[in-house]
């Protein structure tokens, strides 16, 4: 379905995740973060970029992998993206929701 | 999500851990109350040596007599641990680290601690406190709280 994010028409799935990463830009990321009541700091951006890079390299994302990323640790990840951090952070990054149980 | 872990077999410990961690991943609060054999999952000297049950476990598809042979549990457990590593499942100690970093509260049952003569120092350092069943119920108060027994 179509949704207007940061003044752009964006295609998202029923959970609000972008289905076409080429429609993502930093303004879209900021708008999606605002929906989750998050103001993106430099630390947030580092993690968002890391997630996008991992997705590009087809790495399956999990909380465990975030902990081993060297970019952040699990505690900080939960502080920066409170309430379902992996789901929220991937949504902001414009990549699919990870199908991970860990 | 309030989870009571009363068993010390690998499959039950992982079930409780995946449920607790999974709750946190969804933004749901999670706490685990370790009681009876479940305490082994937070006992420093035992948590690395948990086994799957090869006897009395029909889903192992192994004759009971065979499952009872010496070393069989260790063999089945090491095979299972290898499979878990393949699918990126952490070991018990790392899983405890992940949970405490994620904000899962860990409680040890006072009665079971007394019964097994365990001291707080014997336990994984991330265990919040040794509490009574009454304390755990108090922790569980409030609307929409779910309790699971493993």
gemmi code that builds the backbone of each chain (N, CA, C; Angstrom):
import gemmi

chains = {
    "A": [
        ("UNK", (0.834, -1.203, 0.000), (0.000, 0.000, 0.000), (0.875, 1.263, 0.000)),
        ("UNK", (0.227, 2.362, -0.387), (0.940, 3.637, -0.494), (0.796, 4.445, 0.792)),
        ("UNK", (1.843, 5.151, 1.136), (1.785, 5.984, 2.328), (2.615, 7.235, 2.059)),
        ("UNK", (2.155, 8.354, 2.566), (2.948, 9.570, 2.388), (3.887, 9.720, 3.577)),
        ("UNK", (5.182, 9.620, 3.305), (6.197, 9.778, 4.351), (7.143, 10.879, 3.906)),
        ("UNK", (7.327, 11.856, 4.760), (8.203, 13.010, 4.476), (7.868, 13.616, 3.107)),
        ("UNK", (6.568, 13.714, 2.832), (6.112, 14.353, 1.597), (6.263, 13.517, 0.342)),
        ("UNK", (6.697, 12.248, 0.525), (6.879, 11.380, -0.642), (5.876, 10.231, -0.598)),
        ("UNK", (5.472, 9.768, -1.762), (4.621, 8.584, -1.819), (5.487, 7.337, -1.750)),
        ("UNK", (5.301, 6.551, -0.691), (6.181, 5.401, -0.453), (5.317, 4.142, -0.373)),
        ("UNK", (5.833, 3.052, -0.921), (5.116, 1.784, -0.830), (5.568, 1.043, 0.423)),
        ("UNK", (4.599, 0.692, 1.252), (4.920, -0.041, 2.484), (4.030, -1.279, 2.592)),
        ("UNK", (4.442, -2.247, 3.408), (3.591, -3.416, 3.636), (2.618, -3.118, 4.782)),
        ("UNK", (1.814, -4.109, 5.144), (0.747, -3.853, 6.134), (1.301, -3.492, 7.515)),
        ("UNK", (2.592, -3.805, 7.762), (3.196, -3.445, 9.044), (3.971, -2.126, 8.968)),
        ("UNK", (3.959, -1.510, 7.800), (4.599, -0.208, 7.656), (6.061, -0.255, 7.232)),
        ("UNK", (6.551, -1.447, 6.841), (7.943, -1.563, 6.363), (8.001, -1.239, 4.879)),
        ("UNK", (9.027, -0.495, 4.486), (9.207, -0.177, 3.072), (9.391, -1.466, 2.265)),
        ("UNK", (8.773, -1.519, 1.103), (8.945, -2.708, 0.265), (9.967, -2.443, -0.846)),
        ("UNK", (10.338, -1.182, -1.017), (11.320, -0.835, -2.043), (12.347, 0.116, -1.438)),
        ("UNK", (13.537, -0.428, -1.174), (14.551, 0.367, -0.469), (14.970, 1.617, -1.258)),
        ("UNK", (14.818, 1.576, -2.585), (15.238, 2.732, -3.389), (14.393, 3.970, -3.063)),
        ("UNK", (13.249, 3.764, -2.423), (12.411, 4.917, -2.040), (12.864, 5.545, -0.719)),
        ("UNK", (13.821, 4.879, -0.054), (14.285, 5.384, 1.243), (15.292, 6.513, 1.071)),
        ("UNK", (15.175, 7.534, 1.893), (16.270, 8.498, 2.059), (16.273, 8.930, 3.526)),
        ("UNK", (17.208, 9.789, 3.881), (17.351, 10.115, 5.314), (16.122, 10.825, 5.861)),
        ("UNK", (15.449, 11.612, 5.024), (14.218, 12.286, 5.464), (13.145, 11.252, 5.799)),
        ("UNK", (13.062, 10.231, 4.951), (12.093, 9.154, 5.206), (12.442, 8.457, 6.523)),
        ("UNK", (13.724, 8.181, 6.717), (14.193, 7.567, 7.961), (13.809, 8.398, 9.173)),
        ("UNK", (14.001, 9.695, 9.062), (13.659, 10.597, 10.177), (12.161, 10.581, 10.463)),
        ("UNK", (11.365, 10.567, 9.391), (9.909, 10.565, 9.565), (9.450, 9.258, 10.208)),
        ("UNK", (10.046, 8.138, 9.771), (9.681, 6.836, 10.353), (10.107, 6.768, 11.822)),
        ("UNK", (11.248, 7.370, 12.136), (11.710, 7.412, 13.525), (10.748, 8.245, 14.369)),
        ("UNK", (10.293, 9.373, 13.818), (9.364, 10.245, 14.551), (8.080, 9.485, 14.873)),
        ("UNK", (7.645, 8.626, 13.946), (6.442, 7.805, 14.200), (6.645, 6.912, 15.424)),
        ("UNK", (7.886, 6.500, 15.657), (8.198, 5.662, 16.821), (8.684, 6.516, 17.994)),
        ("UNK", (8.447, 7.834, 17.897), (8.847, 8.801, 18.936), (10.360, 8.795, 19.198)),
        ("UNK", (11.121, 8.610, 18.134), (12.584, 8.617, 18.275), (13.163, 9.765, 17.449)),
        ("UNK", (14.029, 10.559, 18.069), (14.785, 11.572, 17.336), (16.158, 10.982, 17.067)),
        ("UNK", (16.516, 10.912, 15.806), (17.746, 10.203, 15.442), (18.996, 11.017, 15.751)),
        ("UNK", (19.865, 10.449, 16.586), (21.154, 11.072, 16.900), (22.223, 10.441, 16.013)),
        ("UNK", (23.451, 10.920, 16.151), (24.551, 10.358, 15.365), (24.706, 8.858, 15.631)),
        ("UNK", (24.498, 8.465, 16.910), (24.603, 7.037, 17.270), (23.525, 6.221, 16.565)),
        ("UNK", (22.295, 6.758, 16.535), (21.203, 6.071, 15.823), (21.582, 5.848, 14.358)),
        ("UNK", (22.119, 6.918, 13.752), (22.456, 6.820, 12.326), (23.520, 5.771, 12.051)),
        ("UNK", (24.500, 5.684, 12.963), (25.546, 4.665, 12.789), (24.918, 3.272, 12.726)),
        ("UNK", (23.949, 3.057, 13.609), (23.306, 1.739, 13.668), (22.415, 1.514, 12.446)),
        ("UNK", (21.685, 2.555, 12.058), (20.813, 2.443, 10.880), (21.646, 2.092, 9.645)),
        ("UNK", (22.762, 2.781, 9.491), (23.643, 2.511, 8.329), (24.222, 1.095, 8.403)),
        ("UNK", (24.571, 0.685, 9.614), (25.092, -0.675, 9.791), (24.041, -1.704, 9.369)),
        ("UNK", (22.802, -1.486, 9.812), (21.720, -2.427, 9.477), (21.500, -2.488, 7.962)),
        ("UNK", (21.530, -1.331, 7.341), (21.340, -1.292, 5.883), (22.456, -2.043, 5.164)),
        ("UNK", (23.668, -1.867, 5.675), (24.808, -2.537, 5.074), (24.705, -4.060, 5.237)),
        ("UNK", (24.316, -4.491, 6.431), (24.161, -5.922, 6.686), (23.077, -6.495, 5.771)),
        ("UNK", (22.009, -5.745, 5.611), (20.925, -6.206, 4.737), (21.410, -6.333, 3.295)),
        ("UNK", (22.197, -5.349, 2.882), (22.739, -5.373, 1.516), (23.606, -6.617, 1.315)),
        ("UNK", (24.318, -6.987, 2.371), (25.184, -8.176, 2.300), (24.434, -9.458, 2.630)),
        ("UNK", (23.116, -9.354, 2.721), (22.232, -10.502, 2.969), (22.551, -11.247, 4.254)),
        ("UNK", (22.915, -10.494, 5.275), (23.152, -11.088, 6.587), (21.822, -11.138, 7.332)),
        ("UNK", (21.510, -12.303, 7.924), (20.284, -12.417, 8.704), (20.479, -11.694, 10.031)),
        ("UNK", (19.654, -10.705, 10.287), (19.830, -9.880, 11.488), (19.171, -10.513, 12.704)),
        ("UNK", (19.847, -10.431, 13.829), (19.282, -10.906, 15.095), (19.869, -10.046, 16.208)),
        ("UNK", (19.267, -10.133, 17.378), (19.781, -9.382, 18.529), (21.218, -9.832, 18.829)),
        ("UNK", (21.450, -11.143, 18.698), (22.785, -11.663, 18.964), (23.821, -11.017, 18.043)),
        ("UNK", (23.463, -10.897, 16.767), (24.384, -10.317, 15.786), (24.635, -8.837, 16.085)),
        ("UNK", (23.590, -8.136, 16.523), (23.746, -6.723, 16.896), (24.784, -6.621, 18.021)),
        ("UNK", (24.681, -7.551, 18.986), (25.604, -7.553, 20.122), (27.045, -7.766, 19.696)),
        ("UNK", (27.232, -8.489, 18.581), (28.587, -8.783, 18.107), (29.029, -7.845, 16.996)),
        ("UNK", (28.226, -6.840, 16.705), (28.465, -5.991, 15.528), (29.699, -5.112, 15.673)),
        ("UNK", (30.038, -4.767, 16.936), (31.124, -3.825, 17.142), (30.655, -2.380, 16.976)),
        ("UNK", (29.424, -2.198, 16.510), (28.870, -0.857, 16.301), (28.157, -0.393, 17.568)),
        ("UNK", (27.459, -1.313, 18.187), (26.745, -1.012, 19.425), (26.710, -2.292, 20.254)),
        ("UNK", (26.197, -2.199, 21.489), (25.952, -3.429, 22.236), (24.450, -3.537, 22.501)),
        ("UNK", (24.041, -4.671, 23.034), (22.609, -4.935, 23.158), (21.939, -3.924, 24.093)),
        ("UNK", (22.633, -3.586, 25.162), (22.071, -2.654, 26.135), (21.804, -1.292, 25.484)),
        ("UNK", (22.796, -0.797, 24.773), (22.627, 0.513, 24.128), (21.560, 0.449, 23.040)),
        ("UNK", (21.530, -0.680, 22.328), (20.544, -0.864, 21.260), (19.123, -0.729, 21.824)),
        ("UNK", (18.886, -1.340, 22.981), (17.574, -1.249, 23.627), (17.294, 0.169, 24.127)),
        ("UNK", (18.371, 0.879, 24.532), (18.162, 2.256, 25.012), (17.849, 3.194, 23.852)),
        ("UNK", (18.544, 3.008, 22.739), (18.361, 3.911, 21.601), (17.040, 3.667, 20.883)),
        ("UNK", (16.650, 2.394, 20.812), (15.397, 2.048, 20.143), (14.498, 1.294, 21.125)),
        ("UNK", (13.907, 2.012, 22.083), (13.124, 1.317, 23.100), (11.909, 0.616, 22.464)),
        ("UNK", (11.420, -0.404, 23.123), (10.280, -1.180, 22.604), (10.614, -1.804, 21.248)),
        ("UNK", (10.869, -3.064, 21.267), (11.134, -3.825, 20.045), (12.219, -3.178, 19.179)),
        ("UNK", (13.452, -3.112, 19.684), (14.512, -2.374, 18.985), (14.822, -2.860, 17.572)),
        ("UNK", (14.888, -4.178, 17.392), (15.261, -4.683, 16.068), (14.173, -4.360, 15.033)),
        ("UNK", (12.923, -4.504, 15.452), (11.802, -4.204, 14.556), (11.767, -2.716, 14.215)),
        ("UNK", (11.953, -1.896, 15.250), (11.882, -0.439, 15.047), (13.044, 0.049, 14.189)),
        ("UNK", (14.248, -0.428, 14.523), (15.440, 0.058, 13.823), (15.429, -0.350, 12.346)),
        ("UNK", (14.966, -1.564, 12.064), (14.937, -2.001, 10.662), (13.872, -1.233, 9.884)),
        ("UNK", (12.771, -0.904, 10.569), (11.723, -0.127, 9.889), (12.255, 1.255, 9.506)),
        ("UNK", (12.961, 1.882, 10.444), (13.545, 3.204, 10.187), (14.567, 3.112, 9.047)),
        ("UNK", (15.307, 1.996, 9.017), (16.350, 1.811, 8.004), (15.782, 1.488, 6.622)),
        ("UNK", (14.477, 1.235, 6.577), (13.835, 0.968, 5.291), (14.063, -0.434, 4.757)),
        ("UNK", (14.474, -1.341, 5.651), (14.735, -2.728, 5.237), (13.678, -3.651, 5.858)),
        ("UNK", (13.537, -4.886, 5.366), (12.466, -5.757, 5.867), (12.627, -6.128, 7.342)),
        ("UNK", (11.513, -6.450, 7.969), (11.536, -6.891, 9.365), (12.261, -8.229, 9.439)),
        ("UNK", (13.284, -8.356, 10.300), (14.021, -9.628, 10.370), (13.133, -10.758, 10.901)),
        ("UNK", (13.229, -11.916, 10.267), (12.477, -13.083, 10.738), (13.379, -13.830, 11.715)),
        ("UNK", (13.574, -13.236, 12.890), (14.506, -13.821, 13.842), (13.835, -14.064, 15.177)),
        ("UNK", (14.161, -15.173, 15.820), (13.603, -15.474, 17.141), (14.603, -15.130, 18.248)),
        ("UNK", (15.806, -14.749, 17.863), (16.829, -14.496, 18.888), (17.463, -13.125, 18.668)),
    ],
    "B": [
        ("UNK", (5.788, -10.698, 30.576), (5.770, -12.159, 30.502), (6.567, -12.729, 31.675)),
        ("UNK", (5.882, -13.430, 32.569), (6.550, -14.000, 33.742), (6.735, -15.494, 33.491)),
        ("UNK", (7.980, -15.938, 33.471), (8.254, -17.335, 33.130), (8.866, -18.048, 34.331)),
        ("UNK", (8.294, -19.187, 34.661), (8.848, -19.995, 35.749), (9.578, -21.168, 35.110)),
        ("UNK", (10.863, -21.277, 35.366), (11.637, -22.391, 34.806), (11.963, -23.366, 35.931)),
        ("UNK", (11.399, -24.567, 35.839), (11.577, -25.542, 36.923), (12.440, -26.720, 36.496)),
        ("UNK", (12.896, -26.709, 35.234), (13.646, -27.860, 34.725), (15.037, -27.446, 34.255)),
        ("UNK", (15.968, -28.396, 34.330), (17.350, -28.078, 33.979), (17.819, -28.770, 32.720)),
        ("UNK", (16.882, -29.320, 31.943), (17.299, -29.937, 30.679), (17.430, -28.848, 29.623)),
        ("UNK", (18.371, -29.084, 28.715), (18.709, -28.072, 27.711), (17.486, -27.557, 26.960)),
        ("UNK", (16.619, -28.488, 26.547), (15.479, -28.066, 25.721), (14.510, -27.183, 26.498)),
        ("UNK", (14.352, -27.446, 27.775), (13.445, -26.624, 28.581), (14.066, -25.268, 28.896)),
        ("UNK", (15.356, -25.268, 29.164), (16.051, -24.011, 29.451), (15.993, -23.092, 28.224)),
        ("UNK", (16.270, -23.663, 27.059), (16.214, -22.844, 25.843), (14.799, -22.346, 25.572)),
        ("UNK", (13.806, -23.186, 25.846), (12.416, -22.753, 25.624), (12.143, -21.495, 26.445)),
        ("UNK", (12.521, -21.539, 27.719), (12.278, -20.387, 28.601), (13.067, -19.165, 28.129)),
        ("UNK", (14.317, -19.376, 27.737), (15.175, -18.261, 27.323), (14.661, -17.618, 26.021)),
        ("UNK", (14.276, -18.461, 25.069), (13.784, -17.921, 23.795), (12.494, -17.133, 24.027)),
        ("UNK", (11.649, -17.649, 24.908), (10.391, -16.947, 25.206), (10.657, -15.597, 25.879)),
        ("UNK", (11.568, -15.578, 26.829), (11.860, -14.333, 27.553), (12.521, -13.314, 26.625)),
        ("UNK", (13.535, -13.761, 25.903), (14.236, -12.866, 24.992), (13.308, -12.392, 23.864)),
        ("UNK", (12.490, -13.317, 23.370), (11.533, -12.974, 22.307), (10.541, -11.917, 22.769)),
        ("UNK", (10.156, -11.987, 24.030), (9.236, -10.986, 24.572), (9.907, -9.613, 24.559)),
        ("UNK", (11.140, -9.552, 25.021), (11.867, -8.281, 25.036), (12.025, -7.716, 23.624)),
        ("UNK", (12.261, -8.612, 22.668), (12.415, -8.169, 21.274), (11.145, -7.513, 20.747)),
        ("UNK", (10.006, -7.906, 21.341), (8.732, -7.303, 20.939), (8.359, -6.116, 21.822)),
        ("UNK", (9.247, -5.750, 22.720), (8.955, -4.630, 23.612), (8.113, -5.014, 24.809)),
        ("UNK", (8.053, -6.316, 25.107), (7.278, -6.806, 26.254), (8.248, -7.085, 27.410)),
        ("UNK", (7.882, -6.684, 28.621), (8.730, -6.971, 29.787), (8.792, -8.476, 30.021)),
        ("UNK", (9.936, -8.964, 30.498), (10.060, -10.397, 30.756), (10.911, -10.647, 31.994)),
        ("UNK", (10.469, -11.611, 32.790), (11.216, -12.000, 33.982), (11.183, -13.522, 34.087)),
        ("UNK", (12.273, -14.097, 34.592), (12.308, -15.564, 34.774), (12.551, -15.879, 36.242)),
        ("UNK", (11.764, -16.794, 36.759), (11.916, -17.288, 38.125), (12.486, -18.702, 38.032)),
        ("UNK", (13.724, -18.867, 38.479), (14.389, -20.170, 38.390), (14.127, -20.950, 39.663)),
        ("UNK", (13.501, -22.104, 39.534), (13.217, -22.907, 40.712), (13.576, -24.369, 40.470)),
        ("UNK", (13.756, -25.109, 41.519), (14.179, -26.512, 41.457), (15.293, -26.713, 40.425)),
        ("UNK", (15.146, -27.647, 39.512), (16.262, -27.937, 38.607), (16.518, -26.800, 37.622)),
        ("UNK", (15.564, -25.913, 37.498), (15.759, -24.728, 36.661), (16.925, -23.886, 37.149)),
        ("UNK", (17.248, -24.005, 38.436), (18.375, -23.250, 39.011), (19.702, -23.602, 38.338)),
        ("UNK", (19.785, -24.810, 37.803), (21.039, -25.223, 37.143), (21.389, -24.301, 35.979)),
        ("UNK", (20.382, -23.682, 35.400), (20.599, -22.797, 34.249), (21.287, -21.497, 34.654)),
        ("UNK", (21.293, -21.192, 35.966), (21.997, -19.984, 36.430), (23.080, -20.322, 37.454)),
        ("UNK", (23.355, -21.612, 37.621), (24.421, -22.016, 38.532), (25.738, -21.992, 37.758)),
        ("UNK", (26.670, -21.134, 38.195), (27.926, -20.905, 37.475), (28.607, -22.186, 37.020)),
        ("UNK", (28.665, -23.180, 37.917), (29.435, -24.390, 37.611), (28.627, -25.377, 36.770)),
        ("UNK", (27.338, -25.174, 36.658), (26.497, -26.164, 35.979), (25.921, -25.681, 34.657)),
        ("UNK", (25.839, -24.374, 34.503), (25.108, -23.862, 33.339), (25.747, -24.215, 32.002)),
        ("UNK", (27.050, -24.488, 32.003), (27.711, -24.864, 30.748), (27.550, -26.364, 30.459)),
        ("UNK", (26.988, -27.083, 31.415), (26.954, -28.550, 31.268), (25.537, -29.111, 31.262)),
        ("UNK", (24.599, -28.353, 30.756), (23.222, -28.846, 30.713), (23.078, -29.860, 29.583)),
        ("UNK", (22.201, -30.827, 29.793), (22.012, -31.895, 28.808), (20.566, -32.006, 28.361)),
        ("UNK", (20.381, -32.584, 27.192), (19.025, -32.974, 26.798), (18.738, -34.318, 27.462)),
        ("UNK", (17.453, -34.614, 27.682), (17.082, -35.893, 28.290), (16.957, -36.955, 27.208)),
        ("UNK", (17.745, -38.000, 27.330), (17.649, -39.079, 26.324), (16.774, -40.219, 26.820)),
        ("UNK", (16.473, -40.209, 28.115), (15.589, -41.243, 28.674), (14.262, -40.595, 29.042)),
        ("UNK", (13.168, -41.304, 28.739), (11.852, -40.767, 29.073), (11.460, -39.619, 28.166)),
        ("UNK", (12.067, -39.595, 26.991), (11.756, -38.536, 26.036), (11.454, -39.185, 24.685)),
        ("UNK", (10.176, -39.528, 24.445), (9.815, -40.280, 23.233), (10.205, -39.544, 21.949)),
        ("UNK", (10.286, -38.210, 22.007), (10.608, -37.445, 20.802), (12.068, -37.587, 20.394)),
        ("UNK", (12.888, -38.215, 21.256), (14.283, -38.469, 20.879), (14.373, -39.639, 19.901)),
        ("UNK", (13.296, -40.430, 19.812), (13.257, -41.596, 18.925), (14.463, -42.494, 19.153)),
        ("UNK", (14.670, -42.780, 20.419), (15.807, -43.605, 20.809), (15.282, -44.589, 21.855)),
        ("UNK", (15.582, -45.885, 21.708), (15.081, -46.822, 22.710), (15.573, -46.433, 24.108)),
        ("UNK", (14.697, -46.534, 25.093), (15.033, -46.109, 26.452), (16.318, -46.772, 26.953)),
        ("UNK", (16.477, -48.067, 26.664), (17.674, -48.792, 27.122), (18.947, -48.162, 26.553)),
        ("UNK", (18.854, -47.758, 25.289), (20.006, -47.157, 24.605), (20.295, -45.763, 25.182)),
        ("UNK", (19.225, -45.022, 25.408), (19.359, -43.664, 25.950), (20.004, -43.668, 27.320)),
        ("UNK", (19.895, -44.790, 28.022), (20.428, -44.882, 29.375), (21.889, -45.266, 29.431)),
        ("UNK", (22.468, -45.602, 28.278), (23.881, -46.003, 28.263), (24.787, -44.832, 28.662)),
        ("UNK", (25.905, -45.126, 29.305), (26.804, -44.036, 29.726), (27.256, -43.206, 28.529)),
        ("UNK", (27.278, -41.921, 28.696), (27.770, -41.029, 27.645), (26.729, -40.653, 26.601)),
        ("UNK", (25.578, -41.304, 26.647), (24.571, -41.060, 25.614), (23.996, -39.641, 25.703)),
        ("UNK", (23.744, -39.222, 26.928), (23.213, -37.862, 27.118), (24.200, -36.815, 26.639)),
        ("UNK", (25.463, -37.036, 26.975), (26.506, -36.077, 26.586), (26.614, -36.015, 25.068)),
        ("UNK", (26.526, -37.186, 24.429), (26.630, -37.253, 22.975), (25.457, -36.509, 22.321)),
        ("UNK", (24.252, -36.827, 22.769), (23.062, -36.177, 22.207), (23.116, -34.670, 22.443)),
        ("UNK", (23.604, -34.280, 23.627), (23.664, -32.856, 23.952), (24.664, -32.125, 23.078)),
        ("UNK", (25.826, -32.747, 22.854), (26.830, -32.064, 22.048), (26.358, -31.979, 20.599)),
        ("UNK", (25.617, -33.000, 20.136), (25.068, -32.919, 18.777), (24.059, -31.779, 18.679)),
        ("UNK", (23.227, -31.671, 19.705), (22.216, -30.618, 19.683), (22.868, -29.232, 19.747)),
        ("UNK", (23.905, -29.113, 20.568), (24.591, -27.818, 20.694), (25.222, -27.405, 19.359)),
        ("UNK", (25.741, -28.391, 18.625), (26.325, -28.082, 17.317), (25.265, -27.551, 16.364)),
        ("UNK", (24.089, -28.190, 16.385), (22.996, -27.752, 15.518), (22.546, -26.342, 15.899)),
        ("UNK", (22.534, -26.080, 17.194), (22.108, -24.761, 17.663), (23.067, -23.685, 17.193)),
        ("UNK", (24.356, -23.975, 17.263), (25.363, -23.003, 16.825), (25.179, -22.704, 15.335)),
        ("UNK", (24.809, -23.734, 14.576), (24.616, -23.551, 13.134), (23.517, -22.545, 12.836)),
        ("UNK", (22.477, -22.537, 13.673), (21.378, -21.588, 13.416), (21.537, -20.322, 14.267)),
        ("UNK", (22.770, -20.070, 14.699), (23.108, -18.827, 15.394), (22.468, -18.716, 16.773)),
        ("UNK", (22.265, -19.864, 17.425), (21.729, -19.840, 18.784), (22.885, -19.725, 19.771)),
        ("UNK", (22.819, -18.792, 20.694), (23.915, -18.635, 21.657), (23.960, -19.777, 22.661)),
        ("UNK", (25.112, -20.004, 23.294), (25.144, -20.995, 24.372), (24.486, -20.396, 25.613)),
        ("UNK", (24.353, -21.209, 26.662), (23.567, -20.783, 27.826), (24.132, -19.508, 28.453)),
        ("UNK", (25.470, -19.460, 28.616), (26.063, -18.288, 29.254), (25.853, -17.025, 28.419)),
        ("UNK", (26.084, -17.151, 27.127), (25.899, -15.982, 26.254), (24.432, -15.558, 26.218)),
        ("UNK", (23.544, -16.550, 26.248), (22.109, -16.257, 26.241), (21.730, -15.462, 27.501)),
        ("UNK", (22.314, -15.845, 28.635), (22.059, -15.106, 29.880), (22.552, -13.665, 29.741)),
        ("UNK", (23.740, -13.505, 29.123), (24.285, -12.154, 28.904), (23.348, -11.329, 28.012)),
        ("UNK", (22.852, -11.964, 26.958), (21.947, -11.268, 26.035), (20.687, -10.835, 26.782)),
        ("UNK", (20.156, -11.743, 27.591), (18.906, -11.427, 28.302), (19.093, -10.303, 29.313)),
        ("UNK", (20.172, -10.351, 30.082), (20.354, -9.286, 31.079), (20.585, -7.936, 30.379)),
        ("UNK", (21.331, -7.955, 29.261), (21.533, -6.710, 28.508), (20.219, -6.198, 27.924)),
        ("UNK", (19.300, -7.113, 27.663), (18.007, -6.743, 27.072), (16.996, -6.319, 28.127)),
        ("UNK", (17.365, -6.460, 29.396), (16.465, -6.037, 30.465), (15.583, -7.132, 31.031)),
        ("UNK", (15.907, -8.402, 30.760), (15.148, -9.501, 31.375), (15.583, -9.605, 32.840)),
        ("UNK", (14.632, -9.674, 33.758), (14.984, -9.834, 35.168), (15.084, -11.324, 35.490)),
        ("UNK", (16.105, -11.678, 36.265), (16.331, -13.078, 36.616), (16.210, -13.241, 38.137)),
        ("UNK", (15.340, -14.126, 38.572), (15.134, -14.351, 40.001), (15.414, -15.804, 40.347)),
        ("UNK", (16.057, -16.031, 41.492), (16.274, -17.405, 41.958), (15.312, -17.690, 43.111)),
        ("UNK", (14.764, -18.888, 43.121), (13.783, -19.286, 44.134), (14.498, -19.610, 45.453)),
        ("UNK", (14.078, -18.937, 46.512), (14.743, -19.093, 47.809), (14.630, -20.522, 48.329)),
        ("UNK", (13.438, -21.090, 48.217), (13.202, -22.434, 48.750), (14.114, -23.457, 48.067)),
        ("UNK", (14.197, -23.375, 46.748), (15.041, -24.314, 45.999), (16.520, -24.068, 46.302)),
        ("UNK", (16.900, -22.815, 46.481), (18.285, -22.481, 46.831), (18.654, -23.145, 48.161)),
        ("UNK", (17.743, -23.046, 49.135), (17.980, -23.656, 50.448), (18.070, -25.168, 50.321)),
        ("UNK", (17.183, -25.725, 49.506), (17.143, -27.177, 49.362), (18.440, -27.726, 48.759)),
        ("UNK", (18.949, -27.022, 47.738), (20.174, -27.490, 47.077), (21.448, -26.955, 47.750)),
        ("UNK", (21.282, -26.183, 48.830), (22.414, -25.559, 49.531), (23.237, -24.673, 48.601)),
        ("UNK", (22.560, -23.931, 47.742), (23.252, -22.978, 46.872), (23.302, -21.620, 47.561)),
        ("UNK", (24.372, -20.876, 47.274), (24.467, -19.502, 47.775), (24.373, -18.549, 46.585)),
        ("UNK", (24.035, -17.313, 46.864), (23.901, -16.320, 45.779), (25.195, -16.247, 44.969)),
        ("UNK", (26.361, -16.398, 45.655), (27.664, -16.325, 44.951), (27.847, -17.480, 43.964)),
        ("UNK", (27.083, -18.553, 44.146), (27.203, -19.692, 43.229), (26.531, -19.395, 41.887)),
        ("UNK", (25.724, -18.342, 41.888), (24.893, -18.094, 40.719), (25.527, -17.105, 39.743)),
        ("UNK", (25.079, -17.188, 38.512), (25.444, -16.236, 37.456), (25.242, -14.813, 37.985)),
        ("UNK", (26.229, -13.939, 37.714), (26.220, -12.606, 38.351), (25.034, -11.725, 37.933)),
        ("UNK", (24.381, -12.080, 36.826), (23.240, -11.275, 36.368), (21.933, -11.575, 37.089)),
        ("UNK", (21.944, -12.578, 37.996), (20.716, -12.894, 38.740), (20.416, -11.718, 39.673)),
        ("UNK", (19.212, -11.177, 39.567), (18.868, -9.960, 40.317), (18.821, -10.199, 41.818)),
        ("UNK", (18.147, -11.276, 42.244), (18.040, -11.543, 43.682), (17.467, -12.936, 43.906)),
        ("UNK", (17.616, -13.397, 45.140), (16.974, -14.645, 45.569), (15.670, -14.229, 46.245)),
        ("UNK", (14.547, -14.714, 45.741), (13.253, -14.242, 46.260), (12.318, -15.413, 46.555)),
        ("UNK", (11.261, -15.136, 47.286), (10.260, -16.165, 47.602), (9.194, -16.187, 46.519)),
        ("UNK", (8.384, -17.224, 46.555), (7.286, -17.318, 45.589), (6.342, -16.121, 45.751)),
        ("UNK", (6.174, -15.690, 46.982), (5.315, -14.527, 47.244), (5.856, -13.259, 46.586)),
        ("UNK", (7.189, -13.100, 46.674), (7.819, -11.947, 46.021), (7.580, -11.991, 44.518)),
        ("UNK", (7.664, -13.204, 43.965), (7.493, -13.341, 42.511), (6.055, -12.991, 42.106)),
        ("UNK", (5.095, -13.411, 42.938), (3.706, -13.044, 42.643), (3.531, -11.537, 42.715)),
        ("UNK", (4.184, -10.917, 43.671), (4.096, -9.464, 43.801), (4.671, -8.792, 42.541)),
        ("UNK", (5.784, -9.343, 42.065), (6.389, -8.841, 40.823), (5.414, -8.944, 39.646)),
        ("UNK", (4.542, -9.967, 39.733), (3.670, -10.290, 38.601), (2.353, -9.530, 38.630)),
        ("UNK", (2.179, -8.676, 39.640), (0.903, -7.955, 39.740), (0.714, -7.004, 38.571)),
        ("UNK", (-0.552, -6.770, 38.266), (-0.858, -5.799, 37.210), (-1.668, -6.426, 36.101)),
        ("UNK", (-2.270, -5.551, 35.331), (-3.149, -6.013, 34.268), (-2.340, -6.510, 33.078)),
        ("UNK", (-2.836, -7.534, 32.429), (-2.211, -7.997, 31.190), (-0.931, -8.780, 31.391)),
        ("UNK", (-0.607, -9.179, 32.622), (0.600, -9.962, 32.859), (0.296, -11.443, 32.587)),
        ("UNK", (1.173, -12.087, 31.866), (1.000, -13.513, 31.586), (2.053, -14.306, 32.318)),
        ("UNK", (1.668, -15.512, 32.742), (2.633, -16.350, 33.446), (2.735, -17.705, 32.746)),
        ("UNK", (3.976, -18.129, 32.548), (4.210, -19.407, 31.867), (5.028, -20.312, 32.775)),
        ("UNK", (4.677, -21.582, 32.796), (5.437, -22.549, 33.589), (6.148, -23.518, 32.661)),
        ("UNK", (7.467, -23.558, 32.803), (8.245, -24.491, 31.967), (8.872, -25.522, 32.889)),
    ],
}
model = gemmi.Model(1)
for chain_id, residues in chains.items():
    chain = gemmi.Chain(chain_id)
    for i, (resn, *xyz) in enumerate(residues, 1):
        res = gemmi.Residue()
        res.name, res.seqid = resn, gemmi.SeqId(i, " ")
        for name, pos in zip(("N", "CA", "C"), xyz):
            atom = gemmi.Atom()
            atom.name, atom.element = name, gemmi.Element(name[0])
            atom.pos, atom.b_iso = gemmi.Position(*pos), 0.0
            res.add_atom(atom)
        chain.add_residue(res)
    model.add_chain(chain)
structure = gemmi.Structure()
structure.add_model(model)
structure.setup_entities()
